[in-house]
Amino acid sequence: AKFKTVVPLLGNSDVAQELRGKIKVLGSNTLPLLMYSQPRCGEGLIAKMIHEISELNHLPFIYINCAHLNKNNIHQVFNVCNTDNDFFSGGTLFLDKINDLDLALQDDFLSNYNALKTILSASESPELRLLSCSSENLPIKCKKLQFTPGLYDILNAGHVLSCPALYERQADIRAFVDFYMKQAATRFGKNVKTIDCETLVMLEKYTWSNLREIKNMVERHVAL
């Protein structure tokens, strides 16, 4: 089924507008995309938006947290013998935290992926697009022998996108706060519509690590 974005890309800053423009361009083709982003700064939403506006949007969007893969479950991800697997219908495969994939698993991961692509090509199935996200510089990890060059070459075969960190989006903090405020008010049954201007100014000046941090702060404020 076609994936529907639940959360919009918030904010109207120049950085946010530029990011929306890049997403539109990246969604116009099916080349691999390697994103660099700090964790929980909207990388999952960006991947979903790119899938949603692409020609593969009627096919599955498959999320994999590579930090959770191990020798016991990696073959379940690429079960090429199971013709009921969603991968066989094509779609978008998003490899989040690809930099955290255990080095010992990377060759196995690469072999399974190549086998999957071969089967899809032979069966004339729709294309499988590969999106990935790393919070570390992968070429440097390759030089340090911490990442397999063959896997990096596949991830880096198309586009590269540097996702803006939250400190680059200070002008959008108000939009994040308002969004999470409405969510929290509904969740806790509170009639809280906004935060006072003085507090908002302080929040805009604070250096946030990720969106989860903002969400947690707002929920605490509303719950009290």
N, C-alpha and C positions, 0 to 999 in steps of 0.2 A: 504494500500500500504506500501511497505517496506520503512522505514524512511532512508533518506540519510543525513549524517552529512554534514553541509555546512561549518562549521569552524573546522579546525583540532585542535588537542591538540598540541599547539605550544611549542617549546623549546626542547633542547637536554641536559639539566642539569641532574645530577644524580636523582634529585627529580622528574623531568618530566619522565625520563625513568622508575623509580620505579612505578610511577603512571600508566603509560601505562601497565606495567606488572600486576598490581592489577586489572585494568579494564578488561584485557583479562581473568583473573581468574573469576572475578565476572560475566562476560558475559557467562560463561560456564554452568551456572545453572539458575534456576528461583526462588531461595529463596528470601525472602524479604531482602531489603538492606536499612539500615539507615545510611545516610551520615551526617557528621558534617562538616560544612563549614561556613566561613564568607560570607555574601551576595556578589553576583556578582564576585566570584573568580573562575568561571568556573564550578560550580556545575551542572548547566543545561546541559552543553556540556557533562560532565562526564556521567550523567544519559542517555543522548541520545546515547552516544557511547556504553554503556553497553547494551542498548536495541538493537542497531544495530547489535552487534555481537552475540546476544542471539538467541535461537531457536524460539523466538517470533517476530523476526525482520520483518516478513511479515504481522504482525498485527499492530494495531494502537499504537502510543505513545501518551499518553494523559497527558498533563501538567495542574496542578491545583495549583494556588497560594493561599495557605490556608489563607493568611492574608486578602484576599478579600472576603472570605466566610462569610455569615451572615445568619440569620434565614430565610431570604426571598429567598436566592438562593441555600442553601445547598442541598435541595431536588432535584434541577435540576441536580446536579452532580450525584446523585444516583437515577435516575428515573427508578426504577426497574420494573415499569409497562410498560415502553416503549420498545418494543422488537426491535425497530430500533436503540436503543442507541448503540454507538460504543463499550461500555463495554461488550456487549453480544457476540461480536466476539473475546473476549479475547485481550491480548496485555499487555502493560506496563503502569501502572498508577504512575505518578510521583507527589508526594505531596511536593511541595516546601514550605519553610517557615512554616513547620508543627508546630513549636514552637509558631507561632503567631496565631494558630487556637484558637478562643475564647473558654475558658473553658466551657461556657454554651452550646456550640455546640458539644463538644467532644463526649458525650454519644450518641447524635443523629447521629453523623458521624459514630461512631463505630457500631451502630445498622444497619444503612443503608449499611455499608460495609459488615457486616456479612450476611445480607439478600441477597446482591448481590452475594457473594461467594456461598451461598446455591443454588441460582437459576442457576448459572453457572455450578455447580456440577451436578445438576439434569438434565440439558439440554445437558450434555456432551460437553459443549463448550470448546475451548482451554483455557489454564490457563491464569489467570490475575495476573501479577507480580506486587508487590507493592514496589516502591522505594520512599524514603522520605528524606528530608534534613532539618536539624535544625542548627541554629547558637547558640543555647543554650544547656546546659547539661540537657537532659530530665530526668534522674534519680533524679537530684537535684530539678527540677521543680515538679516532683511527690512527693518528700518529703515535699515540700512547699505547696502541695495541689494546684498547678497551672497547673497540667497536669494529665489526667486520666490514672491510671496504666494499665487498660485494653487495652487502645489504644496503650500505650507504648509497652506492651507485644507483640502486633501484629507487630508493626514497628521493634522491636528488635528481631524478631523470627529467623532471618537468619544471615546476615553479617552486620558488622559495618565498615565504612570507614571514616577515618579522612582525609579530603581534605587539601592539603598544602595551607597555606596562601601565599600571594604574597611576604612577607618578606623572605619566605623560598625559593623563586624562583628568586632571584636577577639575577642569571645567565641567566634567560630566558627573562628578560625585553627587551633586544635588539630584540628578535624574536617578541614580542608583538608590539613593536614600528614599526618594519618593516611591519608587517601585516596590522596594522591600517593605516600606511602611504600609502600603496598601495590602500587601500580602499578609503581613503580621497582624494588622488590624482585623482582617477577615478571619485569620486563624484563631486569634484569641478573643474574638467578639468584642473588640474595643472600638470606640468612636474616636480614633486618633487619625488625623488627616495629614499633619505635617510636624516638623520640628521647628522650633523658634529660630529666627534669623541669626541670632548670635551663635547658637550652637552649630548651625549649618556652616557658618563662616569658619568655625574651628575645625569642623569635619573636612572642609575643602582644603584646609592647610595641612592636615595630617597626612603623613605618608603611609598609605595603605598597602598591605602586602598582596591581598587578593580580595575577590568579591565575597568569598565566604566570610571574611573578617567583617566586612561592611554589613552583610546580612545578619550575622550574629549580634553585632552591636545594636542594630535596629530592633531585632526581636527582643533583646533584653530591655530596651527602652520602652517598647510597647507593652510588654508583659508586666512591668512594674506598676 
